[in-house]
Amino acid sequence: MPPQKSNPTGTASEAVGAAIRDRKDLEIGRLGILHPSVLEKFEIGYPCSALEFSLEPFKGKVPPMWTNDDI
């Protein structure tokens, strides 16, 4: 019988799912539209949205191979 291969993607998705279930109403980022003055300053001629999020809440739940602690 051949050795079983590990599935790091499945493990990571399970860890992220656990992190999401552990806390309720945890703010992990922000989503919004850019102010017209910002659009003008950067010469953007159309409405635009921005998204910012942090991966820190998930860091403790993800296997060590997915972190940057070695750097």
CHARMM-style PDB file with segment names, atoms N, HN, CA, C and O in Angstrom:
ATOM      1  N   MET     1       0.854  -1.178   0.000  1.00  0.00      PROA
ATOM      2  CA  MET     1       0.000   0.000   0.000  1.00  0.00      PROA
ATOM      3  C   MET     1       0.900   1.241   0.000  1.00  0.00      PROA
ATOM      4  O   MET     1       1.790   1.343   0.844  1.00  0.00      PROA
ATOM      5  N   PRO     2       0.685   2.211  -0.949  1.00  0.00      PROA
ATOM      6  CA  PRO     2       1.521   3.416  -1.002  1.00  0.00      PROA
ATOM      7  C   PRO     2       1.257   4.309   0.199  1.00  0.00      PROA
ATOM      8  O   PRO     2       0.157   4.300   0.751  1.00  0.00      PROA
ATOM      9  N   PRO     3       2.264   5.086   0.609  1.00  0.00      PROA
ATOM     10  CA  PRO     3       2.073   5.983   1.751  1.00  0.00      PROA
ATOM     11  C   PRO     3       1.040   7.060   1.431  1.00  0.00      PROA
ATOM     12  O   PRO     3       0.910   7.497   0.288  1.00  0.00      PROA
ATOM     13  N   GLN     4       0.321   7.470   2.450  1.00  0.00      PROA
ATOM     14  HN  GLN     4       0.427   7.115   3.378  1.00  0.00      PROA
ATOM     15  CA  GLN     4      -0.684   8.516   2.306  1.00  0.00      PROA
ATOM     16  C   GLN     4       0.006   9.868   2.201  1.00  0.00      PROA
ATOM     17  O   GLN     4       0.910  10.172   2.980  1.00  0.00      PROA
ATOM     18  N   LYS     5      -0.422  10.679   1.237  1.00  0.00      PROA
ATOM     19  HN  LYS     5      -1.156  10.432   0.604  1.00  0.00      PROA
ATOM     20  CA  LYS     5       0.113  12.034   1.102  1.00  0.00      PROA
ATOM     21  C   LYS     5      -0.737  12.977   1.942  1.00  0.00      PROA
ATOM     22  O   LYS     5      -1.960  12.851   2.001  1.00  0.00      PROA
ATOM     23  N   SER     6      -0.069  13.918   2.587  1.00  0.00      PROA
ATOM     24  HN  SER     6       0.924  14.021   2.539  1.00  0.00      PROA
ATOM     25  CA  SER     6      -0.820  14.897   3.372  1.00  0.00      PROA
ATOM     26  C   SER     6      -1.424  15.937   2.444  1.00  0.00      PROA
ATOM     27  O   SER     6      -0.925  16.161   1.342  1.00  0.00      PROA
ATOM     28  N   ASN     7      -2.480  16.558   2.885  1.00  0.00      PROA
ATOM     29  HN  ASN     7      -2.886  16.376   3.781  1.00  0.00      PROA
ATOM     30  CA  ASN     7      -3.163  17.574   2.107  1.00  0.00      PROA
ATOM     31  C   ASN     7      -3.089  18.892   2.862  1.00  0.00      PROA
ATOM     32  O   ASN     7      -3.983  19.197   3.652  1.00  0.00      PROA
ATOM     33  N   PRO     8      -2.013  19.701   2.630  1.00  0.00      PROA
ATOM     34  CA  PRO     8      -1.867  20.945   3.388  1.00  0.00      PROA
ATOM     35  C   PRO     8      -2.990  21.944   3.136  1.00  0.00      PROA
ATOM     36  O   PRO     8      -3.317  22.735   4.021  1.00  0.00      PROA
ATOM     37  N   THR     9      -3.585  21.924   1.948  1.00  0.00      PROA
ATOM     38  HN  THR     9      -3.319  21.282   1.229  1.00  0.00      PROA
ATOM     39  CA  THR     9      -4.682  22.842   1.663  1.00  0.00      PROA
ATOM     40  C   THR     9      -5.880  22.519   2.536  1.00  0.00      PROA
ATOM     41  O   THR     9      -6.489  23.424   3.105  1.00  0.00      PROA
ATOM     42  N   GLY    10      -6.225  21.254   2.651  1.00  0.00      PROA
ATOM     43  HN  GLY    10      -5.730  20.519   2.188  1.00  0.00      PROA
ATOM     44  CA  GLY    10      -7.341  20.856   3.496  1.00  0.00      PROA
ATOM     45  C   GLY    10      -7.087  21.227   4.944  1.00  0.00      PROA
ATOM     46  O   GLY    10      -7.984  21.711   5.633  1.00  0.00      PROA
ATOM     47  N   THR    11      -5.876  21.003   5.402  1.00  0.00      PROA
ATOM     48  HN  THR    11      -5.146  20.610   4.842  1.00  0.00      PROA
ATOM     49  CA  THR    11      -5.521  21.339   6.773  1.00  0.00      PROA
ATOM     50  C   THR    11      -5.637  22.844   7.010  1.00  0.00      PROA
ATOM     51  O   THR    11      -6.161  23.271   8.039  1.00  0.00      PROA
ATOM     52  N   ALA    12      -5.158  23.638   6.074  1.00  0.00      PROA
ATOM     53  HN  ALA    12      -4.733  23.291   5.238  1.00  0.00      PROA
ATOM     54  CA  ALA    12      -5.226  25.097   6.216  1.00  0.00      PROA
ATOM     55  C   ALA    12      -6.674  25.578   6.216  1.00  0.00      PROA
ATOM     56  O   ALA    12      -7.050  26.431   7.021  1.00  0.00      PROA
ATOM     57  N   SER    13      -7.482  25.031   5.315  1.00  0.00      PROA
ATOM     58  HN  SER    13      -7.177  24.339   4.661  1.00  0.00      PROA
ATOM     59  CA  SER    13      -8.878  25.481   5.274  1.00  0.00      PROA
ATOM     60  C   SER    13      -9.630  25.067   6.534  1.00  0.00      PROA
ATOM     61  O   SER    13     -10.505  25.796   7.003  1.00  0.00      PROA
ATOM     62  N   GLU    14      -9.297  23.915   7.077  1.00  0.00      PROA
ATOM     63  HN  GLU    14      -8.587  23.324   6.696  1.00  0.00      PROA
ATOM     64  CA  GLU    14      -9.909  23.506   8.342  1.00  0.00      PROA
ATOM     65  C   GLU    14      -9.489  24.445   9.466  1.00  0.00      PROA
ATOM     66  O   GLU    14     -10.303  24.792  10.322  1.00  0.00      PROA
ATOM     67  N   ALA    15      -8.223  24.860   9.470  1.00  0.00      PROA
ATOM     68  HN  ALA    15      -7.562  24.578   8.775  1.00  0.00      PROA
ATOM     69  CA  ALA    15      -7.725  25.771  10.503  1.00  0.00      PROA
ATOM     70  C   ALA    15      -8.392  27.138  10.398  1.00  0.00      PROA
ATOM     71  O   ALA    15      -8.749  27.738  11.412  1.00  0.00      PROA
ATOM     72  N   VAL    16      -8.559  27.626   9.181  1.00  0.00      PROA
ATOM     73  HN  VAL    16      -8.269  27.138   8.357  1.00  0.00      PROA
ATOM     74  CA  VAL    16      -9.227  28.918   8.987  1.00  0.00      PROA
ATOM     75  C   VAL    16     -10.681  28.812   9.422  1.00  0.00      PROA
ATOM     76  O   VAL    16     -11.204  29.727  10.059  1.00  0.00      PROA
ATOM     77  N   GLY    17     -11.335  27.710   9.087  1.00  0.00      PROA
ATOM     78  HN  GLY    17     -10.910  26.967   8.570  1.00  0.00      PROA
ATOM     79  CA  GLY    17     -12.714  27.507   9.517  1.00  0.00      PROA
ATOM     80  C   GLY    17     -12.830  27.498  11.032  1.00  0.00      PROA
ATOM     81  O   GLY    17     -13.774  28.059  11.589  1.00  0.00      PROA
ATOM     82  N   ALA    18     -11.869  26.859  11.702  1.00  0.00      PROA
ATOM     83  HN  ALA    18     -11.103  26.403  11.249  1.00  0.00      PROA
ATOM     84  CA  ALA    18     -11.870  26.835  13.173  1.00  0.00      PROA
ATOM     85  C   ALA    18     -11.676  28.237  13.733  1.00  0.00      PROA
ATOM     86  O   ALA    18     -12.313  28.606  14.719  1.00  0.00      PROA
ATOM     87  N   ALA    19     -10.803  29.017  13.110  1.00  0.00      PROA
ATOM     88  HN  ALA    19     -10.286  28.717  12.309  1.00  0.00      PROA
ATOM     89  CA  ALA    19     -10.553  30.387  13.577  1.00  0.00      PROA
ATOM     90  C   ALA    19     -11.810  31.238  13.439  1.00  0.00      PROA
ATOM     91  O   ALA    19     -12.105  32.068  14.300  1.00  0.00      PROA
ATOM     92  N   ILE    20     -12.533  31.031  12.371  1.00  0.00      PROA
ATOM     93  HN  ILE    20     -12.293  30.358  11.672  1.00  0.00      PROA
ATOM     94  CA  ILE    20     -13.760  31.799  12.152  1.00  0.00      PROA
ATOM     95  C   ILE    20     -14.827  31.402  13.171  1.00  0.00      PROA
ATOM     96  O   ILE    20     -15.547  32.265  13.674  1.00  0.00      PROA
ATOM     97  N   ARG    21     -14.936  30.129  13.475  1.00  0.00      PROA
ATOM     98  HN  ARG    21     -14.351  29.429  13.067  1.00  0.00      PROA
ATOM     99  CA  ARG    21     -15.959  29.668  14.412  1.00  0.00      PROA
ATOM    100  C   ARG    21     -15.645  30.024  15.863  1.00  0.00      PROA
ATOM    101  O   ARG    21     -16.562  30.114  16.679  1.00  0.00      PROA
ATOM    102  N   ASP    22     -14.375  30.229  16.204  1.00  0.00      PROA
ATOM    103  HN  ASP    22     -13.629  30.157  15.541  1.00  0.00      PROA
ATOM    104  CA  ASP    22     -13.987  30.495  17.587  1.00  0.00      PROA
ATOM    105  C   ASP    22     -14.477  31.838  18.110  1.00  0.00      PROA
ATOM    106  O   ASP    22     -14.717  31.974  19.309  1.00  0.00      PROA
ATOM    107  N   ARG    23     -14.629  32.825  17.251  1.00  0.00      PROA
ATOM    108  HN  ARG    23     -14.434  32.715  16.276  1.00  0.00      PROA
ATOM    109  CA  ARG    23     -14.998  34.171  17.693  1.00  0.00      PROA
ATOM    110  C   ARG    23     -16.201  34.657  16.909  1.00  0.00      PROA
ATOM    111  O   ARG    23     -16.400  34.297  15.749  1.00  0.00      PROA
ATOM    112  N   LYS    24     -16.994  35.480  17.569  1.00  0.00      PROA
ATOM    113  HN  LYS    24     -16.832  35.772  18.511  1.00  0.00      PROA
ATOM    114  CA  LYS    24     -18.146  36.072  16.887  1.00  0.00      PROA
ATOM    115  C   LYS    24     -17.918  37.571  16.755  1.00  0.00      PROA
ATOM    116  O   LYS    24     -17.358  38.216  17.641  1.00  0.00      PROA
ATOM    117  N   ASP    25     -18.363  38.098  15.637  1.00  0.00      PROA
ATOM    118  HN  ASP    25     -18.818  37.574  14.918  1.00  0.00      PROA
ATOM    119  CA  ASP    25     -18.258  39.535  15.368  1.00  0.00      PROA
ATOM    120  C   ASP    25     -16.838  40.050  15.520  1.00  0.00      PROA
ATOM    121  O   ASP    25     -16.623  41.105  16.117  1.00  0.00      PROA
ATOM    122  N   LEU    26     -15.889  39.335  15.001  1.00  0.00      PROA
ATOM    123  HN  LEU    26     -16.064  38.478  14.516  1.00  0.00      PROA
ATOM    124  CA  LEU    26     -14.489  39.742  15.032  1.00  0.00      PROA
ATOM    125  C   LEU    26     -14.193  40.600  13.810  1.00  0.00      PROA
ATOM    126  O   LEU    26     -14.365  40.147  12.678  1.00  0.00      PROA
ATOM    127  N   GLU    27     -13.755  41.821  14.025  1.00  0.00      PROA
ATOM    128  HN  GLU    27     -13.615  42.189  14.944  1.00  0.00      PROA
ATOM    129  CA  GLU    27     -13.426  42.704  12.919  1.00  0.00      PROA
ATOM    130  C   GLU    27     -12.047  42.325  12.388  1.00  0.00      PROA
ATOM    131  O   GLU    27     -11.051  42.385  13.109  1.00  0.00      PROA
ATOM    132  N   ILE    28     -12.008  41.936  11.118  1.00  0.00      PROA
ATOM    133  HN  ILE    28     -12.817  41.888  10.533  1.00  0.00      PROA
ATOM    134  CA  ILE    28     -10.732  41.558  10.513  1.00  0.00      PROA
ATOM    135  C   ILE    28     -10.326  42.523   9.410  1.00  0.00      PROA
ATOM    136  O   ILE    28      -9.269  42.361   8.802  1.00  0.00      PROA
ATOM    137  N   GLY    29     -11.156  43.525   9.148  1.00  0.00      PROA
ATOM    138  HN  GLY    29     -12.015  43.657   9.642  1.00  0.00      PROA
ATOM    139  CA  GLY    29     -10.800  44.476   8.100  1.00  0.00      PROA
ATOM    140  C   GLY    29     -11.872  45.520   7.897  1.00  0.00      PROA
ATOM    141  O   GLY    29     -12.829  45.634   8.663  1.00  0.00      PROA
ATOM    142  N   ARG    30     -11.676  46.276   6.836  1.00  0.00      PROA
ATOM    143  HN  ARG    30     -10.899  46.183   6.213  1.00  0.00      PROA
ATOM    144  CA  ARG    30     -12.602  47.350   6.488  1.00  0.00      PROA
ATOM    145  C   ARG    30     -12.836  47.347   4.988  1.00  0.00      PROA
ATOM    146  O   ARG    30     -11.960  46.981   4.204  1.00  0.00      PROA
ATOM    147  N   LEU    31     -14.039  47.765   4.606  1.00  0.00      PROA
ATOM    148  HN  LEU    31     -14.750  48.063   5.242  1.00  0.00      PROA
ATOM    149  CA  LEU    31     -14.425  47.875   3.218  1.00  0.00      PROA
ATOM    150  C   LEU    31     -15.157  49.187   3.054  1.00  0.00      PROA
ATOM    151  O   LEU    31     -16.006  49.533   3.875  1.00  0.00      PROA
ATOM    152  N   GLY    32     -14.838  49.925   2.000  1.00  0.00      PROA
ATOM    153  HN  GLY    32     -14.149  49.645   1.333  1.00  0.00      PROA
ATOM    154  CA  GLY    32     -15.530  51.188   1.798  1.00  0.00      PROA
ATOM    155  C   GLY    32     -15.183  51.816   0.462  1.00  0.00      PROA
ATOM    156  O   GLY    32     -14.356  51.299  -0.289  1.00  0.00      PROA
ATOM    157  N   ILE    33     -15.826  52.938   0.178  1.00  0.00      PROA
ATOM    158  HN  ILE    33     -16.498  53.359   0.788  1.00  0.00      PROA
ATOM    159  CA  ILE    33     -15.553  53.668  -1.053  1.00  0.00      PROA
ATOM    160  C   ILE    33     -14.555  54.780  -0.758  1.00  0.00      PROA
ATOM    161  O   ILE    33     -14.499  55.299   0.357  1.00  0.00      PROA
ATOM    162  N   LEU    34     -13.774  55.136  -1.759  1.00  0.00      PROA
ATOM    163  HN  LEU    34     -13.819  54.714  -2.665  1.00  0.00      PROA
ATOM    164  CA  LEU    34     -12.796  56.209  -1.594  1.00  0.00      PROA
ATOM    165  C   LEU    34     -13.486  57.563  -1.678  1.00  0.00      PROA
ATOM    166  O   LEU    34     -14.413  57.757  -2.465  1.00  0.00      PROA
ATOM    167  N   HSD    35     -13.023  58.488  -0.863  1.00  0.00      PROA
ATOM    168  HN  HSD    35     -12.270  58.331  -0.224  1.00  0.00      PROA
ATOM    169  CA  HSD    35     -13.559  59.849  -0.833  1.00  0.00      PROA
ATOM    170  C   HSD    35     -13.261  60.532  -2.169  1.00  0.00      PROA
ATOM    171  O   HSD    35     -12.208  60.298  -2.762  1.00  0.00      PROA
ATOM    172  N   PRO    36     -14.181  61.376  -2.645  1.00  0.00      PROA
ATOM    173  CA  PRO    36     -13.950  62.068  -3.922  1.00  0.00      PROA
ATOM    174  C   PRO    36     -12.631  62.848  -3.989  1.00  0.00      PROA
ATOM    175  O   PRO    36     -12.026  62.939  -5.057  1.00  0.00      PROA
ATOM    176  N   SER    37     -12.185  63.405  -2.875  1.00  0.00      PROA
ATOM    177  HN  SER    37     -12.676  63.332  -2.007  1.00  0.00      PROA
ATOM    178  CA  SER    37     -10.914  64.153  -2.903  1.00  0.00      PROA
ATOM    179  C   SER    37      -9.725  63.210  -3.135  1.00  0.00      PROA
ATOM    180  O   SER    37      -8.742  63.599  -3.765  1.00  0.00      PROA
ATOM    181  N   VAL    38      -9.811  61.978  -2.629  1.00  0.00      PROA
ATOM    182  HN  VAL    38     -10.610  61.662  -2.117  1.00  0.00      PROA
ATOM    183  CA  VAL    38      -8.763  60.985  -2.867  1.00  0.00      PROA
ATOM    184  C   VAL    38      -8.762  60.576  -4.338  1.00  0.00      PROA
ATOM    185  O   VAL    38      -7.705  60.451  -4.956  1.00  0.00      PROA
ATOM    186  N   LEU    39      -9.955  60.369  -4.889  1.00  0.00      PROA
ATOM    187  HN  LEU    39     -10.814  60.470  -4.386  1.00  0.00      PROA
ATOM    188  CA  LEU    39     -10.058  60.024  -6.305  1.00  0.00      PROA
ATOM    189  C   LEU    39      -9.438  61.113  -7.171  1.00  0.00      PROA
ATOM    190  O   LEU    39      -8.731  60.830  -8.138  1.00  0.00      PROA
ATOM    191  N   GLU    40      -9.714  62.363  -6.808  1.00  0.00      PROA
ATOM    192  HN  GLU    40     -10.288  62.594  -6.023  1.00  0.00      PROA
ATOM    193  CA  GLU    40      -9.171  63.489  -7.572  1.00  0.00      PROA
ATOM    194  C   GLU    40      -7.652  63.569  -7.454  1.00  0.00      PROA
ATOM    195  O   GLU    40      -6.963  63.785  -8.451  1.00  0.00      PROA
ATOM    196  N   LYS    41      -7.131  63.398  -6.252  1.00  0.00      PROA
ATOM    197  HN  LYS    41      -7.691  63.222  -5.442  1.00  0.00      PROA
ATOM    198  CA  LYS    41      -5.689  63.494  -6.029  1.00  0.00      PROA
ATOM    199  C   LYS    41      -4.925  62.445  -6.832  1.00  0.00      PROA
ATOM    200  O   LYS    41      -3.846  62.731  -7.352  1.00  0.00      PROA
ATOM    201  N   PHE    42      -5.472  61.239  -6.938  1.00  0.00      PROA
ATOM    202  HN  PHE    42      -6.348  61.008  -6.515  1.00  0.00      PROA
ATOM    203  CA  PHE    42      -4.804  60.168  -7.665  1.00  0.00      PROA
ATOM    204  C   PHE    42      -5.286  60.052  -9.113  1.00  0.00      PROA
ATOM    205  O   PHE    42      -4.989  59.080  -9.808  1.00  0.00      PROA
ATOM    206  N   GLU    43      -6.033  61.064  -9.546  1.00  0.00      PROA
ATOM    207  HN  GLU    43      -6.274  61.853  -8.982  1.00  0.00      PROA
ATOM    208  CA  GLU    43      -6.516  61.155 -10.922  1.00  0.00      PROA
ATOM    209  C   GLU    43      -7.287  59.909 -11.346  1.00  0.00      PROA
ATOM    210  O   GLU    43      -7.090  59.385 -12.442  1.00  0.00      PROA
ATOM    211  N   ILE    44      -8.165  59.446 -10.463  1.00  0.00      PROA
ATOM    212  HN  ILE    44      -8.324  59.872  -9.572  1.00  0.00      PROA
ATOM    213  CA  ILE    44      -9.042  58.318 -10.761  1.00  0.00      PROA
ATOM    214  C   ILE    44     -10.381  58.918 -11.159  1.00  0.00      PROA
ATOM    215  O   ILE    44     -11.019  59.601 -10.357  1.00  0.00      PROA
ATOM    216  N   GLY    45     -10.803  58.674 -12.369  1.00  0.00      PROA
ATOM    217  HN  GLY    45     -10.285  58.120 -13.020  1.00  0.00      PROA
ATOM    218  CA  GLY    45     -11.993  59.332 -12.896  1.00  0.00      PROA
ATOM    219  C   GLY    45     -13.295  58.583 -12.688  1.00  0.00      PROA
ATOM    220  O   GLY    45     -14.285  58.892 -13.351  1.00  0.00      PROA
ATOM    221  N   TYR    46     -13.328  57.621 -11.801  1.00  0.00      PROA
ATOM    222  HN  TYR    46     -12.523  57.371 -11.262  1.00  0.00      PROA
ATOM    223  CA  TYR    46     -14.542  56.847 -11.584  1.00  0.00      PROA
ATOM    224  C   TYR    46     -14.598  56.405 -10.117  1.00  0.00      PROA
ATOM    225  O   TYR    46     -13.556  56.313  -9.468  1.00  0.00      PROA
ATOM    226  N   PRO    47     -15.790  56.130  -9.586  1.00  0.00      PROA
ATOM    227  CA  PRO    47     -15.905  55.668  -8.200  1.00  0.00      PROA
ATOM    228  C   PRO    47     -15.109  54.384  -7.986  1.00  0.00      PROA
ATOM    229  O   PRO    47     -14.998  53.549  -8.884  1.00  0.00      PROA
ATOM    230  N   CYS    48     -14.571  54.243  -6.807  1.00  0.00      PROA
ATOM    231  HN  CYS    48     -14.661  54.921  -6.078  1.00  0.00      PROA
ATOM    232  CA  CYS    48     -13.688  53.115  -6.532  1.00  0.00      PROA
ATOM    233  C   CYS    48     -13.862  52.676  -5.077  1.00  0.00      PROA
ATOM    234  O   CYS    48     -14.110  53.503  -4.199  1.00  0.00      PROA
ATOM    235  N   SER    49     -13.731  51.384  -4.832  1.00  0.00      PROA
ATOM    236  HN  SER    49     -13.530  50.712  -5.545  1.00  0.00      PROA
ATOM    237  CA  SER    49     -13.812  50.831  -3.479  1.00  0.00      PROA
ATOM    238  C   SER    49     -12.445  50.346  -3.039  1.00  0.00      PROA
ATOM    239  O   SER    49     -11.559  50.114  -3.862  1.00  0.00      PROA
ATOM    240  N   ALA    50     -12.282  50.197  -1.744  1.00  0.00      PROA
ATOM    241  HN  ALA    50     -13.002  50.385  -1.076  1.00  0.00      PROA
ATOM    242  CA  ALA    50     -11.026  49.690  -1.190  1.00  0.00      PROA
ATOM    243  C   ALA    50     -11.338  48.664  -0.108  1.00  0.00      PROA
ATOM    244  O   ALA    50     -12.355  48.747   0.580  1.00  0.00      PROA
ATOM    245  N   LEU    51     -10.441  47.699   0.022  1.00  0.00      PROA
ATOM    246  HN  LEU    51      -9.615  47.632  -0.537  1.00  0.00      PROA
ATOM    247  CA  LEU    51     -10.582  46.650   1.015  1.00  0.00      PROA
ATOM    248  C   LEU    51      -9.250  46.486   1.728  1.00  0.00      PROA
ATOM    249  O   LEU    51      -8.193  46.430   1.098  1.00  0.00      PROA
ATOM    250  N   GLU    52      -9.319  46.411   3.049  1.00  0.00      PROA
ATOM    251  HN  GLU    52     -10.177  46.456   3.560  1.00  0.00      PROA
ATOM    252  CA  GLU    52      -8.124  46.185   3.865  1.00  0.00      PROA
ATOM    253  C   GLU    52      -8.501  45.135   4.905  1.00  0.00      PROA
ATOM    254  O   GLU    52      -9.537  45.244   5.560  1.00  0.00      PROA
ATOM    255  N   PHE    53      -7.651  44.117   5.052  1.00  0.00      PROA
ATOM    256  HN  PHE    53      -6.809  44.029   4.520  1.00  0.00      PROA
ATOM    257  CA  PHE    53      -7.922  43.131   6.085  1.00  0.00      PROA
ATOM    258  C   PHE    53      -6.631  42.605   6.667  1.00  0.00      PROA
ATOM    259  O   PHE    53      -5.573  42.671   6.041  1.00  0.00      PROA
ATOM    260  N   SER    54      -6.735  42.080   7.877  1.00  0.00      PROA
ATOM    261  HN  SER    54      -7.594  42.026   8.385  1.00  0.00      PROA
ATOM    262  CA  SER    54      -5.582  41.566   8.608  1.00  0.00      PROA
ATOM    263  C   SER    54      -5.697  40.048   8.739  1.00  0.00      PROA
ATOM    264  O   SER    54      -6.779  39.516   8.984  1.00  0.00      PROA
ATOM    265  N   LEU    55      -4.584  39.371   8.576  1.00  0.00      PROA
ATOM    266  HN  LEU    55      -3.705  39.803   8.377  1.00  0.00      PROA
ATOM    267  CA  LEU    55      -4.555  37.917   8.742  1.00  0.00      PROA
ATOM    268  C   LEU    55      -4.172  37.514  10.162  1.00  0.00      PROA
ATOM    269  O   LEU    55      -4.173  36.326  10.484  1.00  0.00      PROA
ATOM    270  N   GLU    56      -3.846  38.477  11.013  1.00  0.00      PROA
ATOM    271  HN  GLU    56      -3.845  39.442  10.752  1.00  0.00      PROA
ATOM    272  CA  GLU    56      -3.408  38.181  12.380  1.00  0.00      PROA
ATOM    273  C   GLU    56      -4.390  37.315  13.174  1.00  0.00      PROA
ATOM    274  O   GLU    56      -3.946  36.417  13.890  1.00  0.00      PROA
ATOM    275  N   PRO    57      -5.726  37.547  13.079  1.00  0.00      PROA
ATOM    276  CA  PRO    57      -6.636  36.695  13.851  1.00  0.00      PROA
ATOM    277  C   PRO    57      -6.553  35.217  13.472  1.00  0.00      PROA
ATOM    278  O   PRO    57      -6.908  34.352  14.272  1.00  0.00      PROA
ATOM    279  N   PHE    58      -6.090  34.926  12.264  1.00  0.00      PROA
ATOM    280  HN  PHE    58      -5.802  35.629  11.614  1.00  0.00      PROA
ATOM    281  CA  PHE    58      -6.005  33.549  11.799  1.00  0.00      PROA
ATOM    282  C   PHE    58      -4.647  32.916  12.079  1.00  0.00      PROA
ATOM    283  O   PHE    58      -4.503  31.696  11.998  1.00  0.00      PROA
ATOM    284  N   LYS    59      -3.660  33.727  12.405  1.00  0.00      PROA
ATOM    285  HN  LYS    59      -3.776  34.718  12.472  1.00  0.00      PROA
ATOM    286  CA  LYS    59      -2.290  33.246  12.540  1.00  0.00      PROA
ATOM    287  C   LYS    59      -2.129  32.143  13.589  1.00  0.00      PROA
ATOM    288  O   LYS    59      -1.381  31.193  13.358  1.00  0.00      PROA
ATOM    289  N   GLY    60      -2.796  32.239  14.710  1.00  0.00      PROA
ATOM    290  HN  GLY    60      -3.404  33.011  14.898  1.00  0.00      PROA
ATOM    291  CA  GLY    60      -2.661  31.243  15.761  1.00  0.00      PROA
ATOM    292  C   GLY    60      -3.306  29.913  15.418  1.00  0.00      PROA
ATOM    293  O   GLY    60      -2.985  28.899  16.039  1.00  0.00      PROA
ATOM    294  N   LYS    61      -4.201  29.891  14.451  1.00  0.00      PROA
ATOM    295  HN  LYS    61      -4.461  30.715  13.947  1.00  0.00      PROA
ATOM    296  CA  LYS    61      -4.932  28.680  14.095  1.00  0.00      PROA
ATOM    297  C   LYS    61      -4.352  27.958  12.882  1.00  0.00      PROA
ATOM    298  O   LYS    61      -4.759  26.836  12.582  1.00  0.00      PROA
ATOM    299  N   VAL    62      -3.420  28.576  12.191  1.00  0.00      PROA
ATOM    300  HN  VAL    62      -3.089  29.488  12.435  1.00  0.00      PROA
ATOM    301  CA  VAL    62      -2.866  27.999  10.972  1.00  0.00      PROA
ATOM    302  C   VAL    62      -1.589  27.235  11.308  1.00  0.00      PROA
ATOM    303  O   VAL    62      -0.813  27.674  12.157  1.00  0.00      PROA
ATOM    304  N   PRO    63      -1.363  26.106  10.656  1.00  0.00      PROA
ATOM    305  CA  PRO    63      -0.139  25.343  10.922  1.00  0.00      PROA
ATOM    306  C   PRO    63       1.113  26.198  10.709  1.00  0.00      PROA
ATOM    307  O   PRO    63       1.106  27.090   9.860  1.00  0.00      PROA
ATOM    308  N   PRO    64       2.199  25.941  11.473  1.00  0.00      PROA
ATOM    309  CA  PRO    64       3.416  26.764  11.400  1.00  0.00      PROA
ATOM    310  C   PRO    64       3.989  26.929  10.002  1.00  0.00      PROA
ATOM    311  O   PRO    64       4.616  27.953   9.731  1.00  0.00      PROA
ATOM    312  N   MET    65       3.809  25.984   9.113  1.00  0.00      PROA
ATOM    313  HN  MET    65       3.300  25.151   9.333  1.00  0.00      PROA
ATOM    314  CA  MET    65       4.361  26.117   7.775  1.00  0.00      PROA
ATOM    315  C   MET    65       3.765  27.291   7.000  1.00  0.00      PROA
ATOM    316  O   MET    65       4.303  27.685   5.965  1.00  0.00      PROA
ATOM    317  N   TRP    66       2.658  27.853   7.492  1.00  0.00      PROA
ATOM    318  HN  TRP    66       2.221  27.534   8.332  1.00  0.00      PROA
ATOM    319  CA  TRP    66       1.997  28.969   6.810  1.00  0.00      PROA
ATOM    320  C   TRP    66       2.326  30.324   7.430  1.00  0.00      PROA
ATOM    321  O   TRP    66       1.775  31.339   7.003  1.00  0.00      PROA
ATOM    322  N   THR    67       3.200  30.364   8.415  1.00  0.00      PROA
ATOM    323  HN  THR    67       3.648  29.540   8.762  1.00  0.00      PROA
ATOM    324  CA  THR    67       3.518  31.637   9.074  1.00  0.00      PROA
ATOM    325  C   THR    67       4.885  32.142   8.634  1.00  0.00      PROA
ATOM    326  O   THR    67       5.652  31.418   7.999  1.00  0.00      PROA
ATOM    327  N   ASN    68       5.177  33.374   8.973  1.00  0.00      PROA
ATOM    328  HN  ASN    68       4.555  33.962   9.489  1.00  0.00      PROA
ATOM    329  CA  ASN    68       6.461  34.004   8.642  1.00  0.00      PROA
ATOM    330  C   ASN    68       7.347  34.149   9.878  1.00  0.00      PROA
ATOM    331  O   ASN    68       8.217  35.020   9.908  1.00  0.00      PROA
ATOM    332  N   ASP    69       7.145  33.323  10.886  1.00  0.00      PROA
ATOM    333  HN  ASP    69       6.439  32.616  10.862  1.00  0.00      PROA
ATOM    334  CA  ASP    69       7.906  33.440  12.127  1.00  0.00      PROA
ATOM    335  C   ASP    69       9.392  33.168  11.935  1.00  0.00      PROA
ATOM    336  O   ASP    69      10.202  33.625  12.741  1.00  0.00      PROA
ATOM    337  N   ASP    70       9.776  32.434  10.883  1.00  0.00      PROA
ATOM    338  HN  ASP    70       9.118  32.063  10.228  1.00  0.00      PROA
ATOM    339  CA  ASP    70      11.169  32.090  10.656  1.00  0.00      PROA
ATOM    340  C   ASP    70      11.993  33.257  10.121  1.00  0.00      PROA
ATOM    341  O   ASP    70      13.223  33.216  10.153  1.00  0.00      PROA
ATOM    342  N   ILE    71      11.330  34.281   9.636  1.00  0.00      PROA
ATOM    343  HN  ILE    71      10.331  34.314   9.610  1.00  0.00      PROA
ATOM    344  CA  ILE    71      12.035  35.405   9.015  1.00  0.00      PROA
ATOM    345  C   ILE    71      12.495  36.393  10.064  1.00  0.00      PROA
ATOM    346  OT1 ILE    71      13.108  37.407   9.731  1.00  0.00      PROA
TER     347      ILE     71
END
